[in-house]
């Protein structure tokens, strides 16, 4: 008797585990309480609780509207000027290194996916070292490329400190050719960044063991400033012949929905980098053919104009100063929140149980991730005191 295997159908797909952040966003939107505070979404908000369009971005969009004369295809590389203008900002003294080539991507996610697909193509047996906790989308992106993940504890939430010894032990046990995923600055979700001395140790260990650092720098300018936030990345570039960099403009240009990013690839020679970039272009062709133009064109327009660039830098510094001031305000409210002062960027992680997080949600209309991660800029100025009071009440004591 002949038997045939039933063909797979879309209806036969297994359910996907729901994304906790998407679920949180849905719950927060559905909450009609006027005092609601949503510190789960990772966007900058000003003192009034808005996520405004930056002045330089508005001016650049107007300029594009007035001068752009075609919406024809640009090619798989997208805006080729855009990555070159980013190089001095992101790479600093390495901007002129001919071994470093850049490509426009749909946000930092696109850059990460391209970079890990390149690793999977060049070295499918390579493992990826990932500190935990990390940005929730890191693991799915890496797994989706078929690469093995080696997790190690990066941050102790209860002790409010980096597990640096565990990180160095993981690097010490890595095999040559393995990839080390590093947060360039403003660690998401913890806000706990490596010190300059720790960056130096990591750099030496990665270089000595022949590992490939993959630096995800998504918040440059919102921690120590544009220069300070890129210090670790630049030390890596100085010490290592092979480096991958996923960069995002979404946060520091506040163009979240436009998805603006860039992948930088460095190898030991200009020729090898060109070969690698050829593979990257083919991978990009298979996934999105050409990145959307508008966001990249806006950032390029800002960076081509000295006046707009200067205004962007001023407003970015204003945003950074607001982050610092809110961190100071939270830290001063209670000794148990003092650790928030010394962290960087938009996020921190409160040592709360799931039950306490749910209590904040249900009793106080405060929405944060189940892990206790919250966006310190997720609330208006007049909501900070209520947020602190609710957190202290839930912590107790």
C-alpha positions in Angstrom: 0.0 0.0 0.0 1.5 3.3 -1.0 1.5 6.1 1.6 2.2 9.7 0.9 3.4 12.3 3.3 0.9 15.1 3.7 2.3 18.4 2.4 3.0 21.2 4.9 0.4 24.0 5.0 0.4 27.4 6.5 -2.4 26.2 8.8 -0.1 23.6 10.2 2.4 26.0 11.6 3.0 25.8 15.4 1.9 28.8 17.4 4.6 31.4 18.0 5.4 32.4 21.6 4.1 35.9 22.0 6.5 38.7 22.2 6.3 40.1 25.8 7.0 43.6 24.7 4.3 43.6 22.0 1.9 42.2 24.6 2.9 45.0 27.0 2.3 47.6 24.4 -1.1 46.2 23.7 -2.0 46.1 27.3 -0.8 49.7 27.9 -2.8 51.1 24.9 -5.9 49.4 26.2 -5.6 50.9 29.6 -8.0 53.9 29.8 -6.8 55.2 33.1 -5.6 58.9 32.6 -2.8 58.5 35.1 -1.2 55.7 33.1 2.6 55.6 32.8 4.2 53.5 30.0 7.9 53.0 30.6 8.0 49.8 28.6 8.4 51.3 25.1 12.0 52.3 24.3 11.5 55.8 22.9 12.8 59.2 24.0 10.1 61.4 25.6 10.5 65.1 26.5 9.3 66.8 29.6 5.7 66.9 28.3 5.8 63.1 27.5 6.0 63.5 23.7 8.5 62.0 21.3 9.1 65.0 19.1 10.7 65.2 15.6 14.1 66.8 16.0 14.5 70.3 14.5 17.3 69.3 12.1 15.3 66.3 10.9 12.2 68.5 10.2 14.4 70.9 8.3 16.1 68.1 6.3 12.7 66.6 5.4 11.5 70.0 4.1 14.7 70.3 2.1 14.2 66.8 0.6 10.6 67.7 -0.3 11.7 70.8 -2.1 14.7 69.2 -4.0 14.1 65.5 -4.4 13.1 64.9 -8.0 12.7 61.1 -8.2 11.7 58.1 -6.3 13.5 55.7 -8.6 15.6 52.8 -7.2 19.0 53.5 -5.8 20.3 50.0 -5.9 20.9 47.3 -3.3 23.4 49.5 -1.3 20.8 52.2 -0.8 22.2 55.6 -0.1 26.0 55.2 -0.5 26.8 58.6 0.9 25.0 58.0 4.1 27.5 55.5 5.6 30.4 57.6 4.6 29.0 60.6 6.5 28.4 58.4 9.5 31.9 57.1 9.7 33.6 60.1 11.4 30.8 60.1 14.0 30.8 56.4 14.8 34.3 55.3 13.9 36.3 58.5 14.8 39.9 58.2 13.9 39.2 54.9 12.0 36.9 56.7 9.5 39.6 56.8 6.9 40.5 53.1 7.3 40.0 51.6 3.8 39.4 48.2 5.4 36.1 49.4 6.8 33.1 49.4 4.5 29.6 50.4 5.3 26.1 49.7 4.0 22.7 51.2 4.7 20.3 48.9 6.4 16.7 49.0 7.7 17.5 50.0 11.3 19.9 48.3 13.6 17.9 45.1 13.3 18.7 44.9 9.6 22.4 45.5 10.3 22.4 42.7 13.0 20.7 40.3 10.7 23.1 41.0 7.8 26.1 40.7 10.0 25.1 37.4 11.5 24.1 36.0 8.2 27.6 36.9 6.9 29.1 35.1 9.8 26.9 32.0 9.2 27.9 32.0 5.5 31.6 32.4 6.2 31.9 30.3 9.3 28.8 28.3 10.1 30.5 26.5 13.0 31.2 29.8 14.8 29.5 30.3 18.1 28.1 33.7 19.4 28.8 34.7 23.0 25.9 36.7 24.4 25.7 38.3 27.8 22.4 38.0 29.7 20.2 39.8 30.0 20.5 41.4 26.6 18.1 43.1 24.1 15.3 40.6 23.6 15.7 40.6 19.8 19.3 39.6 19.8 18.8 35.9 20.5 16.0 35.5 17.8 18.1 37.2 15.2 21.2 35.1 15.9 19.1 31.9 16.1 17.4 32.8 12.9 20.8 32.7 11.2 21.4 29.2 12.4 24.3 30.1 14.7 24.9 28.5 18.1 24.6 30.8 21.1 26.7 30.6 24.2 25.1 32.7 27.0 26.9 34.0 30.0 25.7 36.2 32.9 26.5 39.8 32.2 24.5 41.7 34.9 23.3 40.8 38.4 20.0 42.6 38.8 19.8 42.1 42.5 23.4 43.2 43.2 23.1 46.0 40.6 26.5 45.2 39.1 28.1 43.8 36.0 29.3 40.2 36.2 32.6 41.1 34.7 34.5 37.9 35.9 31.8 35.8 34.2 32.2 37.8 31.0 35.9 37.4 31.0 35.6 33.7 31.7 33.3 33.2 28.7 35.7 35.1 26.5 38.6 33.0 27.8 36.8 29.8 26.9 35.8 30.9 23.4 37.4 29.4 20.3 39.2 31.4 17.7 36.6 32.6 15.1 33.8 32.7 17.7 31.8 36.0 17.7 31.5 38.2 20.8 28.4 40.4 20.8 29.1 43.6 22.6 26.8 46.6 23.5 28.7 49.7 22.4 27.1 51.9 24.9 23.9 52.5 26.9 23.3 48.8 27.6 19.8 47.6 26.8 18.1 46.5 29.1 20.3 47.3 32.1 22.0 50.6 31.5 25.1 49.1 33.0 28.0 49.9 30.7 31.6 48.6 30.8 34.1 51.0 32.3 37.0 52.2 30.1 39.3 49.8 32.0 36.9 46.9 31.4 36.7 47.8 27.8 40.5 47.6 27.6 40.5 44.2 29.2 37.8 42.9 26.8 39.6 44.3 23.8 42.9 42.6 24.8 41.2 39.3 25.4 39.2 39.3 22.2 42.3 40.3 20.1 44.6 37.7 21.8 42.1 34.8 21.3 41.3 35.6 17.7 37.6 36.3 18.3 35.3 38.4 16.1 33.7 41.3 18.0 30.3 42.3 16.8 29.5 45.7 18.4 25.8 46.8 18.5 25.9 50.6 19.0 22.3 51.8 19.0 22.3 54.7 21.4 25.4 56.7 20.7 25.2 60.2 22.1 22.7 59.4 24.8 25.1 58.2 27.5 28.5 60.0 27.7 28.1 61.9 24.5 29.0 61.0 20.9 32.7 60.6 21.6 32.5 59.0 25.0 29.9 56.5 23.8 32.1 55.3 21.0 35.3 54.9 23.0 34.9 51.1 23.4 34.1 50.5 19.8 37.1 52.5 18.7 39.5 50.5 21.0 38.1 47.3 19.4 38.7 48.7 15.9 42.3 49.6 16.8 43.1 46.1 18.1 41.2 43.7 15.9 41.4 43.0 12.2 37.9 41.5 11.9 35.1 43.6 13.3 31.3 43.9 12.7 29.4 47.0 13.7 25.6 47.3 13.8 24.7 51.0 14.0 21.3 52.7 14.4 20.2 56.3 13.9 16.7 55.5 15.1 17.4 56.8 18.6 20.0 59.6 18.3 18.1 61.1 15.3 14.7 60.2 16.8 13.6 58.6 13.5 12.3 55.4 15.0 9.6 54.5 12.5 11.9 55.3 9.5 14.3 52.4 10.4 17.7 53.9 9.7 20.8 51.9 10.3 24.2 50.9 8.9 26.4 47.8 8.9 30.2 48.3 9.0 32.5 45.5 8.1 36.2 45.4 8.8 38.7 42.7 7.7 42.4 42.5 7.4 42.5 44.1 3.9 40.6 46.3 1.6 40.2 43.5 -0.9 38.8 41.0 1.7 36.4 43.7 3.0 35.2 44.3 -0.5 34.6 40.5 -1.0 32.7 40.4 2.3 30.6 43.3 1.3 29.8 41.6 -1.9 28.3 38.7 0.1 26.5 41.2 2.3 24.9 42.8 -0.7 23.7 39.4 -2.0 22.2 38.6 1.4 20.5 42.0 1.5 19.2 41.4 -2.0 17.5 38.2 -0.9 15.9 39.9 2.1 14.8 43.4 1.1 16.5 44.2 -2.2 17.0 47.8 -1.3 16.6 49.6 2.1 13.9 52.3 2.3 15.4 55.6 1.2 13.6 58.3 3.2 15.2 57.9 6.6 18.7 57.5 5.3 18.3 60.4 3.0 17.1 62.6 5.9 20.2 61.7 8.0 22.4 62.3 5.0 20.8 65.7 4.4 21.4 66.6 8.0 25.1 65.5 7.9 25.8 67.2 4.6 24.7 70.6 6.0 27.1 72.0 8.7 24.3 74.1 10.2 21.9 71.2 10.5 24.6 69.0 11.9 25.4 71.6 14.5 21.8 71.9 15.5 21.4 68.1 15.6 24.3 67.9 18.0 22.9 70.6 20.2 19.5 68.9 20.4 21.0 65.5 21.0 23.0 66.9 23.9 19.8 68.4 25.3 18.3 64.9 25.1 21.3 63.4 26.9 21.1 66.1 29.6 17.5 65.2 30.2 18.4 61.6 30.7 21.0 62.5 33.2 18.7 64.8 35.1 15.9 62.2 35.3 18.4 59.6 36.5 19.6 62.1 39.2 16.0 62.7 40.2 15.1 59.0 40.5 18.3 58.2 42.4 17.8 61.0 44.9 14.3 59.8 45.8 15.3 56.7 47.7 18.7 55.1 48.6 17.5 51.8 47.0 17.3 53.7 43.6 20.7 55.3 43.9 22.3 52.8 41.4 20.3 54.5 38.6 22.5 57.6 38.8 25.6 55.7 37.6 24.0 53.9 34.7 23.8 55.1 31.1 21.2 55.7 28.4 17.5 55.2 28.4 17.1 52.0 30.4 17.6 50.6 33.9 16.4 47.4 35.5 14.6 47.5 38.9 15.1 44.4 41.1 11.4 43.6 41.2 9.7 40.3 41.2 7.1 39.5 38.5 4.4 39.9 41.2 5.6 43.4 42.0 5.7 44.4 38.3 2.1 43.2 37.9 1.1 45.1 41.1 2.5 48.3 39.5 0.6 47.5 36.4 -2.7 46.6 38.0 -2.8 49.0 41.0 -0.9 52.0 39.7 -1.3 51.8 35.9 2.5 51.7 35.5 3.7 49.5 32.6 7.2 48.1 32.4 8.8 44.9 31.2 8.3 41.8 33.3 12.0 41.8 34.0 11.8 45.2 35.7 13.4 47.0 32.8 12.0 50.5 32.4 12.7 53.5 30.2 13.8 56.3 32.5 12.6 58.7 29.8 9.2 57.0 29.4 7.3 59.5 31.5 6.6 63.2 31.5 8.3 65.4 34.2 5.1 65.7 36.2 4.8 61.9 36.4 8.2 61.1 37.9 7.1 61.6 41.6 4.1 59.4 41.2 6.3 56.7 39.5 8.8 56.8 42.3 6.1 56.7 45.0 4.5 53.7 43.4 7.8 51.8 43.1 8.8 52.5 46.7 5.3 51.4 47.8 5.7 48.1 45.9 9.2 47.5 47.2 8.0 48.1 50.7 10.1 49.0 53.8 
